[in-house]
């Protein structure tokens, strides 16, 4: 059988030597694949040195060992444990200086990987091991988590390759799990109905800020009066660290609101640092304290269900949550000619497109 033709990018290399460029940093690495055992060996970034080693290995391979020699040869020593590499990877990841919430999520995922693969040698983990792990997670209905774990595993092995801990990245050829978006979109009509059912003043203020600014629930709950200065509301997004200055003159005609008026309405007879706060004691919460996220979500859900019943809407398994106001804000501001990407603080237009997609929840007018 004729040998498989080599890729165009490897034709200047001797047999069994391959190159791969890391898409993240543009660095090219060389690996040698033993034609007898199928094992892959990393040869670093030096092309000339890699070629010399490959030529020498090919020459040695020409004198093939007998079956007796191969059977009597000692088994290769096990490589370092995956858990050992994760200890080093934790330190590498900490140097990236991401937000506290991102670091917390990644630490939790690293702990899960440690529990799953930690006792194995890092070079013993195969593509099948990774695929079985990710597929099992997706079958449990955790496709989004499977995608996140695949992304992390891919980076873990890429860093391990760069530092000589691993010869190959078993995650590269796996496929990311398909994520079916289930949560229903929020329409303007439904938002107005929910707003009418929102009896708590702090819920109304939170909804007004959400639809006007398009910010996440965490950032709305964290907004302070001192963040309003020089005619702008200053927001440092907790998830991405993006720094936004939103003009207090910002107005959304479709809901008849402007940011300056909403901020003024956040002030009441209670002294508080927070725009969204309790006006009176409620359970363990004292007057002036910020509204916790779970309380914000549950109050919104209660008003949503009441509004849906009055409108005759039957929600599916994933009804619109408080977060869906971010998508609604993107669509409404876009219709009024504003840049939704800047407002939402996205680095890519592709992510903003996801939020602009109404997923069939709104009618399309055709002139």
HELIX and SHEET records of a PDB file:
HELIX    1   1 UNK A    8  UNK A   10  5                                   3    
HELIX    2   2 UNK A   47  UNK A   62  1                                  16    
HELIX    3   3 UNK A   67  UNK A   72  1                                   6    
HELIX    4   4 UNK A   82  UNK A   94  1                                  13    
HELIX    5   5 UNK A  100  UNK A  117  1                                  18    
HELIX    6   6 UNK A  122  UNK A  124  5                                   3    
HELIX    7   7 UNK A  127  UNK A  139  1                                  13    
HELIX    8   8 UNK A  143  UNK A  162  1                                  20    
HELIX    9   9 UNK A  188  UNK A  197  1                                  10    
HELIX   10  10 UNK A  201  UNK A  213  1                                  13    
HELIX   11  11 UNK A  217  UNK A  221  1                                   5    
HELIX   12  12 UNK A  225  UNK A  227  5                                   3    
HELIX   13  13 UNK A  259  UNK A  265  1                                   7    
HELIX   14  14 UNK A  293  UNK A  311  1                                  19    
HELIX   15  15 UNK A  324  UNK A  335  1                                  12    
HELIX   16  16 UNK A  340  UNK A  344  1                                   5    
HELIX   17  17 UNK A  349  UNK A  356  1                                   8    
SHEET    1   A 3 UNK A  17  UNK A  21  0                                        
SHEET    2   A 3 UNK A  28  UNK A  33 -1                                        
SHEET    3   A 3 UNK A  40  UNK A  42 -1                                        
SHEET    1   B 3 UNK A 228  UNK A 229  0                                        
SHEET    2   B 3 UNK A 232  UNK A 236 -1                                        
SHEET    3   B 3 UNK A 243  UNK A 247 -1                                        
SHEET    1   C 2 UNK A 251  UNK A 252  0                                        
SHEET    2   C 2 UNK A 257  UNK A 258 -1                                        
END                                                                             
